[in-house]
Amino acid sequence: MTTESLFQELEKITKTSIDTVQKQLSKLSQSQLEWKPNSETWNLLEIFAHLNEYALYYHPAFSKKIDTTRFRDPKEQFISSPLGRSAWKSMKLGNAKNVKRKFKAPKLYNPTIVSSIVKPTAITDFIAQQNELLEILNKAKTINIRKSKVGISISKIIRLRFGDALLFVIYHNERHVQQAINLINQRNFPKK
């Protein structure tokens, strides 16, 4: 794929996530934010706490790499590595906006294990972080996203191509925004 089309897709997904969350989730009551259909399902605050924790790792990692990479020459084409493609494809929603494969969240990013990551401002924090991500995407256009690499959150030893890491993070965000929409569309979701 071209680097330009990659950035267009990532910006579109991020802007759609911001728009969806602002329109459908930002005005919900505390009881709606904390509602869950069963003990195994995350509530809305937990979903966004999970995403916010990932942003706290990846956004500074992206920014630092943009500032320090020696690969300053953007290329017209982006090619994923086999590891990178596997990582982001596992996060990408299906054509029907369905989750194709479920994963257990790593302990540090799991709000049911580390409840201190859940904040009442999780939704507004997410929107702010997505706006920050749009700025990161814009700055990333100035580097070679194929040669520059970023360590992943669960292992600093494993590094993905910058473009693959962006795809992973943004598809992961999209996946959980869809999870939130599915939650509020459940029949038993509180009206107020």
Wavefront OBJ file of the C-alpha trace (Angstrom):
o trace
v 0.000 0.000 0.000
v 1.123 3.554 -0.449
v 2.231 5.430 2.646
v -0.289 8.148 1.788
v -3.222 5.689 1.679
v -2.064 4.148 4.965
v -2.130 7.525 6.705
v -5.516 8.348 5.138
v -7.000 5.125 6.504
v -5.513 5.627 9.977
v -6.719 9.235 10.152
v -10.197 8.223 8.983
v -10.502 5.474 11.632
v -9.226 7.792 14.374
v -11.581 10.627 13.407
v -14.496 8.174 13.223
v -13.625 6.882 16.705
v -13.560 10.431 18.093
v -16.868 11.283 16.410
v -18.576 8.065 17.545
v -17.455 8.439 21.155
v -18.410 12.138 21.299
v -21.852 11.578 19.798
v -22.854 8.318 21.471
v -20.931 8.019 24.732
v -19.873 11.407 26.098
v -23.278 12.319 27.582
v -24.028 9.047 29.373
v -24.820 8.898 33.080
v -22.529 7.338 35.670
v -24.822 4.307 35.973
v -24.693 3.819 32.196
v -20.889 4.137 32.182
v -20.593 1.530 34.938
v -23.244 -0.908 33.625
v -22.239 -4.380 32.545
v -24.479 -7.261 31.476
v -22.406 -9.785 33.454
v -19.272 -10.002 35.579
v -17.122 -11.134 32.643
v -17.853 -8.089 30.460
v -16.097 -4.733 30.809
v -18.206 -1.641 31.346
v -17.636 1.526 29.297
v -15.204 3.073 31.780
v -13.174 -0.151 31.799
v -13.068 -0.354 27.991
v -11.707 3.180 27.707
v -9.360 2.774 30.687
v -7.815 -0.146 28.783
v -7.345 1.988 25.644
v -6.020 4.935 27.652
v -3.348 2.750 29.243
v -2.175 1.641 25.806
v -2.044 5.295 24.710
v 0.095 6.136 27.747
v 2.653 3.662 26.437
v 2.421 4.072 22.664
v 1.962 7.818 22.225
v 5.247 8.752 23.976
v 6.987 5.853 22.194
v 5.749 7.138 18.827
v 6.694 10.745 19.610
v 10.153 9.792 20.838
v 10.812 7.694 17.730
v 9.681 10.524 15.441
v 12.099 12.878 17.226
v 15.075 10.504 17.352
v 14.942 8.275 14.274
v 17.772 8.562 11.797
v 15.383 7.402 9.027
v 14.084 10.845 8.104
v 13.287 10.132 4.449
v 9.615 9.110 3.968
v 9.028 6.440 1.325
v 6.135 6.272 -1.119
v 5.310 2.622 -0.335
v 4.776 0.948 3.020
v 5.283 -2.798 3.339
v 4.386 -4.584 6.571
v 6.731 -7.120 8.092
v 5.263 -10.624 8.594
v 5.203 -10.068 12.389
v 3.640 -6.628 12.025
v 0.977 -7.837 9.593
v 0.106 -10.673 11.966
v -0.169 -8.237 14.900
v -2.440 -5.683 13.244
v -4.529 -8.232 11.339
v -5.350 -9.919 14.659
v -6.833 -6.598 15.867
v -8.648 -5.552 12.701
v -12.426 -5.845 12.718
v -14.150 -7.979 10.112
v -16.194 -6.459 7.285
v -19.339 -6.645 9.428
v -17.570 -4.727 12.253
v -17.255 -8.008 14.125
v -14.374 -9.244 16.260
v -12.807 -12.193 14.476
v -10.580 -13.307 17.338
v -10.710 -12.575 21.073
v -7.659 -11.982 23.248
v -6.978 -11.742 26.962
v -5.714 -8.306 27.893
v -2.230 -8.254 29.431
v -2.488 -7.826 33.217
v -1.164 -4.251 33.295
v -3.781 -3.206 30.743
v -6.684 -5.154 32.239
v -9.030 -2.870 34.234
v -10.555 -5.786 36.137
v -7.112 -6.726 37.464
v -5.659 -3.211 37.876
v -8.735 -1.239 38.914
v -6.646 1.896 39.596
v -6.451 2.556 35.827
v -10.237 3.128 35.696
v -10.990 6.847 35.973
v -14.325 8.702 35.834
v -12.806 10.794 33.016
v -11.993 7.752 30.837
v -14.199 8.905 27.941
v -12.895 12.489 27.796
v -9.337 11.219 28.290
v -9.813 8.902 25.312
v -11.031 11.734 23.087
v -8.034 13.875 24.101
v -5.664 11.008 23.393
v -7.199 10.395 19.971
v -6.691 14.059 19.087
v -3.082 13.653 20.226
v -2.833 10.565 18.003
v -3.956 12.622 14.996
v -1.039 14.986 15.691
v 1.337 12.008 15.949
v 0.064 10.696 12.595
v 0.724 14.066 11.011
v 4.299 14.185 12.372
v 4.928 10.550 11.373
v 4.521 11.554 7.723
v 7.984 13.143 7.964
v 9.860 9.871 8.687
v 10.388 6.476 7.082
v 7.707 4.375 8.819
v 9.105 1.173 7.357
v 12.670 1.482 8.675
v 11.840 3.189 11.991
v 10.771 0.696 14.666
v 8.864 0.862 17.955
v 9.033 -1.572 20.885
v 5.694 -3.175 21.706
v 4.010 -2.647 25.066
v 4.385 -6.206 26.361
v 8.056 -6.653 25.370
v 10.624 -3.958 24.623
v 12.715 -6.626 22.851
v 10.096 -7.122 20.123
v 9.915 -4.130 17.815
v 7.482 -3.466 15.006
v 7.906 -1.246 11.999
v 6.491 2.154 12.898
v 3.695 1.766 10.337
v 2.752 -1.672 11.676
v 2.669 -0.325 15.233
v 0.363 2.507 14.125
v -1.941 0.013 12.402
v -1.967 -2.202 15.499
v -2.822 0.644 17.890
v -5.491 2.217 15.684
v -7.179 -1.088 14.810
v -7.096 -1.929 18.539
v -8.807 1.389 19.302
v -11.423 0.781 16.613
v -12.069 -2.725 17.944
v -12.800 -1.453 21.455
v -14.898 1.503 20.297
v -17.031 -1.088 18.489
v -17.146 -3.124 21.722
v -18.488 -0.018 23.501
v -21.134 0.543 20.803
v -22.177 -3.113 21.032
v -22.519 -2.683 24.811
v -24.801 0.367 24.615
v -26.908 -1.365 21.953
v -27.728 -4.276 24.244
v -31.402 -4.599 25.110
v -30.831 -4.264 28.859
v -28.573 -1.221 28.665
v -29.994 1.395 31.106
v -31.966 4.231 29.550
v -30.552 6.749 32.061
l 1 2 3 4 5 6 7 8 9 10 11 12 13 14 15 16 17 18 19 20 21 22 23 24 25 26 27 28 29 30 31 32 33 34 35 36 37 38 39 40 41 42 43 44 45 46 47 48 49 50 51 52 53 54 55 56 57 58 59 60 61 62 63 64 65 66 67 68 69 70 71 72 73 74 75 76 77 78 79 80 81 82 83 84 85 86 87 88 89 90 91 92 93 94 95 96 97 98 99 100 101 102 103 104 105 106 107 108 109 110 111 112 113 114 115 116 117 118 119 120 121 122 123 124 125 126 127 128 129 130 131 132 133 134 135 136 137 138 139 140 141 142 143 144 145 146 147 148 149 150 151 152 153 154 155 156 157 158 159 160 161 162 163 164 165 166 167 168 169 170 171 172 173 174 175 176 177 178 179 180 181 182 183 184 185 186 187 188 189 190 191 192
